[in-house]
């Protein structure tokens, strides 16, 4: 069974010892986005793919988010300044730790 953001939030709240602070921060980043009034319980997976908090995060969805991210980079080109580069790097890092948290979810 593939976890949703909701089940991952419960998972990190149980404080499994195998979770790093980066895993927790990544899940919390998406969770905090989803609880904003404007989001209507959605978050943007990899900064691109609008996803409901109860949608199972399957390997296909992860691949779709990666491809959407790459498509945007190809469409708009490289970052135009250091702030934009830092934002893109943060988005990639958050996504990678989020995917890693999903892998840990499956092993525990």
Rosetta blueprint (number, residue, H / E / L):
1 X L
2 X L
3 X L
4 X L
5 X H
6 X H
7 X H
8 X H
9 X H
10 X H
11 X H
12 X H
13 X H
14 X L
15 X L
16 X L
17 X L
18 X L
19 X L
20 X L
21 X H
22 X H
23 X H
24 X H
25 X H
26 X H
27 X H
28 X H
29 X H
30 X H
31 X H
32 X H
33 X H
34 X H
35 X L
36 X L
37 X H
38 X H
39 X H
40 X L
41 X L
42 X E
43 X E
44 X E
45 X E
46 X L
47 X L
48 X L
49 X E
50 X E
51 X E
52 X E
53 X L
54 X L
55 X L
56 X L
57 X L
58 X L
59 X H
60 X H
61 X H
62 X H
63 X H
64 X H
65 X H
66 X H
67 X H
68 X H
69 X H
70 X H
71 X H
72 X H
73 X H
74 X H
75 X H
76 X H
77 X L
78 X L
79 X L
80 X L
81 X L
82 X H
83 X H
84 X H
85 X H
86 X H
87 X H
88 X H
89 X H
90 X H
91 X H
92 X H
93 X H
94 X H
95 X H
96 X H
97 X H
98 X H
99 X H
100 X H
101 X H
102 X H
103 X H
104 X H
105 X H
106 X H
107 X H
108 X L
